[in-house]
Amino acid sequence: MSDDLAKTRFLRIQIMRLSGVALAVVGALTIAGKIDLPIEAGYALLFIGVLDALFMPTLLARRWKSKRP
């Protein structure tokens, strides 16, 4: 695998992780009443954000894992 491809994949995994954390924070702020959205939306954002931050990077890494001869 080329260095450019590895760097791109690493960057995509980190962006996925950070976007999940951002979604979870927005969800938590909504649940706490700091953001004017329905509380159900806050729980949904928190749940999706946690899943996004914890599981999506692993799934991407598995998908991109190179097969060894």
ZADO-1210 file (C-alpha; in nm, 4 decimals, padded with zeros to 6 digits):
<atoms>
<atom x="00.0000" y="00.0000" z="00.0000" code="MET" pos="1"/>
<atom x="00.1324" y="00.3412" z="-00.0852" code="SER" pos="2"/>
<atom x="00.2046" y="00.5995" z="00.1823" code="ASP" pos="3"/>
<atom x="-00.0499" y="00.8420" z="00.0358" code="ASP" pos="4"/>
<atom x="-00.3290" y="00.5857" z="00.0539" code="LEU" pos="5"/>
<atom x="-00.2403" y="00.4964" z="00.4131" code="ALA" pos="6"/>
<atom x="-00.2349" y="00.8638" z="00.5138" code="LYS" pos="7"/>
<atom x="-00.5701" y="00.9241" z="00.3471" code="THR" pos="8"/>
<atom x="-00.7286" y="00.6275" z="00.5205" code="ARG" pos="9"/>
<atom x="-00.5855" y="00.7315" z="00.8570" code="PHE" pos="10"/>
<atom x="-00.7216" y="01.0824" z="00.8101" code="LEU" pos="11"/>
<atom x="-01.0661" y="00.9494" z="00.7184" code="ARG" pos="12"/>
<atom x="-01.0742" y="00.7297" z="01.0282" code="ILE" pos="13"/>
<atom x="-00.9798" y="01.0237" z="01.2500" code="GLN" pos="14"/>
<atom x="-01.2436" y="01.2467" z="01.0901" code="ILE" pos="15"/>
<atom x="-01.5030" y="00.9742" z="01.1482" code="MET" pos="16"/>
<atom x="-01.4004" y="00.9504" z="01.5118" code="ARG" pos="17"/>
<atom x="-01.4085" y="01.3276" z="01.5649" code="LEU" pos="18"/>
<atom x="-01.7442" y="01.3681" z="01.3935" code="SER" pos="19"/>
<atom x="-01.8874" y="01.1005" z="01.6209" code="GLY" pos="20"/>
<atom x="-01.7594" y="01.2830" z="01.9278" code="VAL" pos="21"/>
<atom x="-01.9033" y="01.6105" z="01.7977" code="ALA" pos="22"/>
<atom x="-02.2439" y="01.4484" z="01.7426" code="LEU" pos="23"/>
<atom x="-02.2370" y="01.2994" z="02.0916" code="ALA" pos="24"/>
<atom x="-02.1519" y="01.6371" z="02.2447" code="VAL" pos="25"/>
<atom x="-02.4354" y="01.8084" z="02.0579" code="VAL" pos="26"/>
<atom x="-02.6678" y="01.5315" z="02.1745" code="GLY" pos="27"/>
<atom x="-02.5560" y="01.5700" z="02.5355" code="ALA" pos="28"/>
<atom x="-02.5995" y="01.9475" z="02.5202" code="LEU" pos="29"/>
<atom x="-02.9476" y="01.8991" z="02.3782" code="THR" pos="30"/>
<atom x="-03.0403" y="01.6579" z="02.6571" code="ILE" pos="31"/>
<atom x="-02.9073" y="01.9068" z="02.9131" code="ALA" pos="32"/>
<atom x="-03.1264" y="02.1791" z="02.7625" code="GLY" pos="33"/>
<atom x="-02.8402" y="02.3971" z="02.6386" code="LYS" pos="34"/>
<atom x="-02.9452" y="02.3574" z="02.2742" code="ILE" pos="35"/>
<atom x="-03.3061" y="02.4205" z="02.1745" code="ASP" pos="36"/>
<atom x="-03.3950" y="02.0898" z="02.0092" code="LEU" pos="37"/>
<atom x="-03.6400" y="01.8192" z="02.1166" code="PRO" pos="38"/>
<atom x="-03.4962" y="01.5896" z="02.3819" code="ILE" pos="39"/>
<atom x="-03.5632" y="01.2885" z="02.1567" code="GLU" pos="40"/>
<atom x="-03.3321" y="01.4403" z="01.8977" code="ALA" pos="41"/>
<atom x="-03.0680" y="01.4779" z="02.1684" code="GLY" pos="42"/>
<atom x="-03.0874" y="01.1092" z="02.2578" code="TYR" pos="43"/>
<atom x="-03.0728" y="01.0127" z="01.8902" code="ALA" pos="44"/>
<atom x="-02.7685" y="01.2345" z="01.8286" code="LEU" pos="45"/>
<atom x="-02.5940" y="01.1003" z="02.1374" code="LEU" pos="46"/>
<atom x="-02.6593" y="00.7396" z="02.0370" code="PHE" pos="47"/>
<atom x="-02.5511" y="00.7899" z="01.6757" code="ILE" pos="48"/>
<atom x="-02.2445" y="00.9862" z="01.7845" code="GLY" pos="49"/>
<atom x="-02.1281" y="00.7150" z="02.0229" code="VAL" pos="50"/>
<atom x="-02.1764" y="00.4469" z="01.7590" code="LEU" pos="51"/>
<atom x="-01.9994" y="00.6638" z="01.5040" code="ASP" pos="52"/>
<atom x="-01.7014" y="00.7293" z="01.7310" code="ALA" pos="53"/>
<atom x="-01.6587" y="00.3770" z="01.8628" code="LEU" pos="54"/>
<atom x="-01.7567" y="00.1350" z="01.5882" code="PHE" pos="55"/>
<atom x="-01.7222" y="00.3044" z="01.2496" code="MET" pos="56"/>
<atom x="-01.3414" y="00.3429" z="01.2616" code="PRO" pos="57"/>
<atom x="-01.3103" y="-00.0293" z="01.3327" code="THR" pos="58"/>
<atom x="-01.5439" y="-00.1171" z="01.0485" code="LEU" pos="59"/>
<atom x="-01.3532" y="00.1058" z="00.8085" code="LEU" pos="60"/>
<atom x="-01.0203" y="-00.0431" z="00.9142" code="ALA" pos="61"/>
<atom x="-01.1523" y="-00.3964" z="00.8605" code="ARG" pos="62"/>
<atom x="-01.2871" y="-00.3029" z="00.5213" code="ARG" pos="63"/>
<atom x="-00.9574" y="-00.1509" z="00.4143" code="TRP" pos="64"/>
<atom x="-00.7330" y="-00.4180" z="00.5661" code="LYS" pos="65"/>
<atom x="-00.4953" y="-00.5451" z="00.3049" code="SER" pos="66"/>
<atom x="-00.4867" y="-00.9148" z="00.2343" code="LYS" pos="67"/>
<atom x="-00.1519" y="-01.0746" z="00.2877" code="ARG" pos="68"/>
<atom x="-00.0346" y="-01.3344" z="00.0349" code="PRO" pos="69"/>
</atoms>
